[in-house]
Every structure is written in structure tokens, then in C-alpha cells.
């Protein structure tokens, strides 16, 4: 997956912006025709010129979120861990697609 993303990134000579919408997150892929009900609500929108940084920031937000009834990060964390989901960002950084280091800049008032 990281190598495929790198091929697209390279094809566009890095002229790409990456946007992650963290809203109504389910443990299932968006491609699933019958996904599980979302258990983690709106966490916002993240954007970066670095695909690894934006994904790492999203992972950090999910893993560090203090869940509450009806807004629970635990099922998503369990799925990420079970599927070794953090491996992609590790490997993407290793092959030079981007960096897991980032600085969050909020535009909320």
C-alpha cells in the first residue's frame, strides 16, 4: 500500500495534498458495502503535503482520544492493532514517502 501511494506521489512530482476526514469512523473499510456502525464520531479534518505525517497524526489522534459512551475509540484501536495498521506508516517512512514527524496547526477558533 505504501509503495503504491509512493508511485502516485512520484507520478505527480509531489504536487499533491492529502486530506483525511475523520468523521463517523467505523472499524470497517469505506469500501465495505455493509460496514459496522461508527463508534467514533467527528474528530475533524487533517491535511498535509506529507501523506505519512497526516496519517501518523490521525493515528495519534485516535490512539490518544479519551473515549466516552457513544464515542469510543477502543474498537477502532483494536482493529488497527489486529491488522497491523501502523506498519504502513512505518514502512512508508522507511521508503522515503514522508515523515512520521509533524506539527499540528489548528485553524479552529
C-alpha positions as CSV (number, residue, x, y, z in Angstrom):
1,X,0.0,0.0,0.0
2,X,2.8,2.4,0.9
3,X,4.7,1.6,-2.3
4,X,1.5,2.2,-4.4
5,X,1.0,5.5,-2.7
6,X,4.6,6.4,-3.4
7,X,4.2,5.6,-7.1
8,X,1.2,8.0,-7.3
9,X,3.0,10.6,-5.3
10,X,6.1,10.4,-7.6
11,X,4.0,10.5,-10.7
12,X,2.6,13.9,-9.7
13,X,6.1,15.0,-8.7
14,X,4.9,15.7,-5.2
15,X,2.2,18.2,-6.3
16,X,-0.4,16.5,-4.1
17,X,-2.3,17.5,-1.0
18,X,-3.5,14.7,1.3
19,X,-6.8,15.2,3.2
20,X,-8.1,12.8,5.8
21,X,-11.7,13.3,7.0
22,X,-12.1,11.8,10.5
23,X,-15.8,11.6,10.8
24,X,-18.1,8.8,12.0
25,X,-15.3,6.3,11.9
26,X,-16.2,2.6,11.7
27,X,-13.9,-0.4,12.2
28,X,-14.7,-1.4,8.6
29,X,-13.2,0.0,5.4
30,X,-15.2,2.6,3.4
31,X,-15.3,0.0,0.6
32,X,-17.4,-2.3,2.8
33,X,-21.0,-2.5,1.5
34,X,-22.3,-3.2,5.0
35,X,-19.9,-1.5,7.4
36,X,-20.2,-1.7,11.2
37,X,-21.9,1.2,12.8
38,X,-19.5,4.0,13.5
39,X,-18.5,4.2,17.2
40,X,-16.0,7.1,17.0
41,X,-17.6,10.3,16.0
42,X,-16.2,13.5,14.4
43,X,-12.5,14.3,15.1
44,X,-12.1,16.8,12.3
45,X,-10.3,17.1,9.0
46,X,-6.5,16.8,8.7
47,X,-4.5,18.0,5.7
48,X,-0.8,17.9,4.7
49,X,1.6,17.8,1.8
50,X,3.1,14.8,3.5
51,X,1.0,11.6,3.4
52,X,2.9,9.9,6.1
53,X,2.7,12.8,8.5
54,X,-1.1,13.2,8.0
55,X,-1.7,9.5,8.6
56,X,0.5,9.5,11.6
57,X,-1.3,12.5,13.1
58,X,-4.6,10.7,12.5
59,X,-3.4,7.6,14.2
60,X,-2.1,9.6,17.1
61,X,-5.4,11.3,17.5
62,X,-7.3,8.0,17.5
63,X,-4.9,6.3,19.9
64,X,-4.8,9.3,22.3
65,X,-8.5,10.1,22.3
66,X,-10.3,9.9,25.6
67,X,-13.5,8.0,24.6
68,X,-16.8,8.3,26.3
69,X,-20.1,6.4,25.9
70,X,-21.3,6.6,22.3
71,X,-17.9,7.9,21.2
72,X,-15.5,5.1,21.7
73,X,-12.0,4.7,20.1
74,X,-11.3,1.2,21.6
75,X,-12.9,-0.9,18.7
76,X,-11.0,1.1,16.1
77,X,-7.7,0.8,18.0
78,X,-8.3,-3.0,18.4
79,X,-8.9,-3.3,14.6
80,X,-5.8,-1.1,13.8
81,X,-3.6,-3.3,16.1
82,X,-5.1,-6.6,14.8
83,X,-4.5,-5.6,11.2
84,X,-1.0,-4.2,12.0
85,X,-2.3,-0.8,10.6
86,X,0.7,1.2,11.9
87,X,3.1,-0.9,9.8
88,X,2.1,1.1,6.7
89,X,3.2,4.4,8.1
90,X,6.4,2.8,9.4
91,X,7.2,1.3,6.0
92,X,6.2,4.5,4.1
93,X,8.7,6.5,6.2
94,X,11.4,3.8,5.6
95,X,11.0,4.0,1.8
96,X,11.1,7.8,1.8
97,X,7.4,8.6,1.1
98,X,7.3,11.1,4.0
99,X,8.0,11.5,7.7
100,X,6.0,10.5,10.8
101,X,7.1,13.8,12.4
102,X,4.5,16.5,12.2
103,X,3.3,19.7,13.7
104,X,-0.4,20.2,14.3
105,X,-1.7,23.6,13.4
106,X,-5.3,24.1,14.3
107,X,-7.4,26.5,12.3
108,X,-10.3,26.3,14.7
109,X,-11.2,29.5,16.6
